Amino acid sequence: MRSSGRNSSGSGSGRGNYRGAGNKRDEKQQRAGRPRPEERRYDVGGSAGSGERGGGGKGGARGAAARGGAKGGPRTGASQGGRPGGKDGQQRGRGPAPARSREYDAKIEERNRARYDKPQVKTPKTFGEQEGERLQKVLARAGMGSRRACEELIEQARVEVNGKVVMEQGVRVDPEKDEIKVDGLTVATQSYLFFALNKPAGVVSTMEDPDGRQCLGDYVTNRETRLFHVGRLDTETEGIILLTNHGELAHRLTHPRYGVRKTYLAAIQGPLPRDLGKQLKDGIQLEDGYARADHFRVVENTGKNYLVEVSLHEGRKHIVRRMLAEAGFPVDKLVRTHFGPIALGDQKSGWLRRMTNTEVGMLMREVEL
């Protein structure tokens, strides 16, 4: 009886121990199917069966992480936790996503068009790009020097914009509208062209000639911008004539109100009376009124041949030839050497040159532009 009691107690204790061991084993099996915290960090979401197939709970989890479950690696079907379309998704009863209807696609397309076809809203100047160009860039393009040199002109307070001296760098201007001056001279922008031509004798002072004679347009045929001449010269008169596309400047240079002075060299035959200069300055009576010279001097004298210089601000037709002829000294040859502040210099006959920015500035100051 005692032995049976011991056996029964032993068996009871044995059953008790077996049940306890069985509970612990069941807990291990359940834990093997759940990922640990450190394993969740690597997005390991497989089932218990997959863990067992991978070689046990812990080893299977590490194997899945090594195969791409970690962050940054490509996810496999096991690491994605049974997404639709995989083996697990089919077991859970999920099939492929249903196709969208044509009406739904049309609504999406219409919504996208309404989103991207909106009219552009013009942002304020403070939030968008600033208008105009930097002052030093405009000055450099106009031929005033490098950008660094133009910045030094601004620092030296030699630049004006619309009558105000500019002292700081980075000021933006509109070359088409703003008046820019350096040392009191207007800076010409790139939109305007200014040329000086030494017109030869026999060339007609027109841009086109219907009779086919040689004209001023023959010297500027390669220019894309249409130019026009400032004033005229007689066909047989040589010398400087200006060409530009600046209409207001051309108008003022030829208007009697501004009285721009022109200077000529005339070859005449002597002897000359001492008071010839006084007669010309006092005025010579012509058929269309009095004509007066502003300046007269003898430049060269060889025997009876005289080369005289005559300056006047009038622009009537053949004015110099008619004045000297009325005084008794017909002109053999006539050359215009100056148009306002612009000198012919040593420019060869028939040559066209682009005027410098300083020359353009002097011309504009001459006519108050």
Secondary structure, DSSP 8 states (H G I E B T S, - for coil): -HHHHHHHHHHHHHHHHHHHHHHHHHHHHHHHHS--HHHHTTT----HHHHHHTTSHHHHHHHHIIIIISTTS---TTTTTS-TTSHHHHHTT--------HHHHHHHHHHHHHHHS-------TTTS--SSEEHHHHHHHTTS--HHHHHHHHHTT-EEETTEE--STT-EE-TTTS-EEETTEE---TT--EEEEEE-TT-BSSS--TT---BGGGGSTT-SS--EEES---TT-EEEEEEES-HHHHHHHH-TTT---EEEEEEEES---TTHHHHHHH-EEETTEEE--SEEEEEEEETTEEEEEEEES---TTHHHHHHHHTT---SEEEEEEETTEE-TT--TT-EEE--HHHHHHHHHHTT-
